């Protein structure tokens, strides 16, 4: 596929034209070939690269991590070791966030129960349950 303009590419992959220009400016996407009239002209390789970028973002990789993976590929090297390390960090970070979210859920349930029972609801300037945070804790 050749001759795809930026608007067509954006629509096909569900991104904005602004995002594509941002990826170009940040070195994630190469500057596209230009038509005689100055329009960006994208090839299938550009579609594949943009698809990879969006998939990697959905998996939680940062733009710097994605840029590094692309750099491996552009140098003709296999990025598998680097990708494994990045994914290991992602899994560890996700585990920490899941633990934190579970703790937050428990705290919110306790505050919800306290609010439903009318405890500390009027003891603050706005709402004592929120102002005092953790159950039984005062500022």
C-alpha positions as CSV (number, residue, x, y, z in Angstrom):
1,X,0.0,0.0,0.0
2,X,1.5,3.3,-1.0
3,X,0.0,6.7,-1.4
4,X,-1.8,6.8,1.9
5,X,-2.2,10.4,3.2
6,X,-2.1,11.3,6.9
7,X,-5.8,11.6,7.3
8,X,-6.4,8.1,5.8
9,X,-3.7,6.6,7.9
10,X,-5.1,8.2,11.1
11,X,-8.6,7.0,10.3
12,X,-7.4,3.5,9.5
13,X,-5.6,3.1,12.8
14,X,-7.9,5.1,15.0
15,X,-5.4,7.8,15.9
16,X,-5.3,11.6,15.2
17,X,-3.2,13.3,12.6
18,X,-1.8,15.3,15.4
19,X,-0.5,12.1,17.1
20,X,1.1,11.0,13.9
21,X,2.9,14.3,13.5
22,X,3.9,14.0,17.2
23,X,5.4,10.6,16.6
24,X,7.3,11.9,13.6
25,X,8.7,14.9,15.6
26,X,9.7,12.5,18.4
27,X,11.6,10.1,16.1
28,X,9.1,7.2,16.5
29,X,8.0,7.5,12.9
30,X,10.3,8.5,10.1
31,X,9.6,11.6,8.1
32,X,7.4,10.4,5.3
33,X,8.0,10.8,1.6
34,X,6.2,13.9,0.2
35,X,4.2,14.0,-2.9
36,X,5.0,16.7,-5.5
37,X,2.2,18.8,-3.9
38,X,3.7,18.4,-0.4
39,X,1.3,15.8,1.0
40,X,2.7,13.1,3.3
41,X,2.8,9.8,1.5
42,X,2.8,6.7,3.8
43,X,3.8,3.2,2.8
44,X,2.8,-0.2,4.3
45,X,6.0,-0.1,6.5
46,X,4.7,3.1,8.1
47,X,1.3,1.5,8.8
48,X,3.1,-1.4,10.5
49,X,5.3,0.9,12.5
50,X,2.4,3.0,13.7
51,X,0.4,-0.2,14.6
52,X,3.4,-1.4,16.6
53,X,3.6,2.0,18.5
54,X,-0.1,1.9,19.4
55,X,0.1,-1.7,20.5
56,X,3.1,-1.1,22.7
57,X,1.4,1.9,24.2
58,X,-1.7,-0.2,25.1
59,X,0.7,-2.6,26.8
60,X,1.9,0.3,29.0
61,X,5.3,0.9,27.4
62,X,6.6,4.5,27.5
63,X,7.4,6.4,24.3
64,X,11.1,6.2,25.3
65,X,10.9,2.4,25.6
66,X,9.1,2.2,22.3
67,X,11.7,4.4,20.7
68,X,14.5,2.1,22.0
69,X,12.8,-1.0,20.6
70,X,12.4,0.7,17.2
71,X,16.1,1.8,17.4
72,X,17.1,-1.9,17.8
73,X,15.1,-2.8,14.8
74,X,16.4,0.1,12.7
75,X,20.0,-1.0,13.5
76,X,19.1,-4.5,12.4
77,X,19.3,-5.9,15.9
78,X,16.9,-8.1,17.8
79,X,15.3,-6.2,20.7
80,X,14.0,-9.4,22.5
81,X,16.4,-9.1,25.6
82,X,15.5,-5.4,26.0
83,X,11.8,-6.1,25.5
84,X,11.9,-8.9,28.1
85,X,13.5,-6.6,30.7
86,X,10.9,-3.9,29.9
87,X,8.0,-6.4,30.3
88,X,9.5,-7.7,33.5
89,X,9.5,-4.2,34.9
90,X,5.9,-3.7,33.7
91,X,4.7,-6.8,35.4
92,X,6.4,-5.8,38.7
93,X,5.0,-2.3,38.5
94,X,1.5,-3.7,37.7
95,X,1.8,-6.0,40.7
96,X,2.6,-3.1,43.0
97,X,-0.2,-1.0,41.5
98,X,-2.7,-3.9,42.0
99,X,-1.6,-4.1,45.7
100,X,-2.0,-0.4,46.1
101,X,-5.4,-0.4,44.5
102,X,-6.6,-3.2,46.7
103,X,-5.5,-1.3,49.8
104,X,-7.2,1.8,48.4
105,X,-10.4,-0.2,47.8
106,X,-10.3,-1.5,51.4
107,X,-9.8,2.1,52.7
108,X,-12.7,3.4,50.6
109,X,-15.0,0.6,51.7
110,X,-14.2,1.5,55.4
111,X,-14.9,5.2,54.7
112,X,-18.1,4.3,52.8
113,X,-19.3,2.3,55.8
114,X,-18.4,5.1,58.2
115,X,-20.2,7.7,56.0
116,X,-23.3,5.4,55.7
117,X,-23.4,5.0,59.5
118,X,-23.2,8.8,59.9
119,X,-19.8,8.7,61.6
120,X,-17.6,11.8,61.2
121,X,-19.8,13.1,58.5
122,X,-20.4,16.5,60.1
123,X,-17.1,16.8,62.0
124,X,-15.3,18.7,59.3
125,X,-15.5,21.9,57.3
126,X,-16.8,20.0,54.3
127,X,-17.2,16.3,55.1
128,X,-15.3,14.8,58.0
129,X,-15.2,11.3,56.4
130,X,-13.0,12.7,53.5
131,X,-11.1,15.3,55.5
132,X,-10.0,12.8,58.1
133,X,-9.1,10.2,55.5
134,X,-8.4,6.9,57.0
135,X,-11.0,5.6,59.5
136,X,-10.2,6.8,63.0
137,X,-7.4,9.1,61.8
138,X,-7.5,12.8,62.5
139,X,-5.6,15.5,60.5
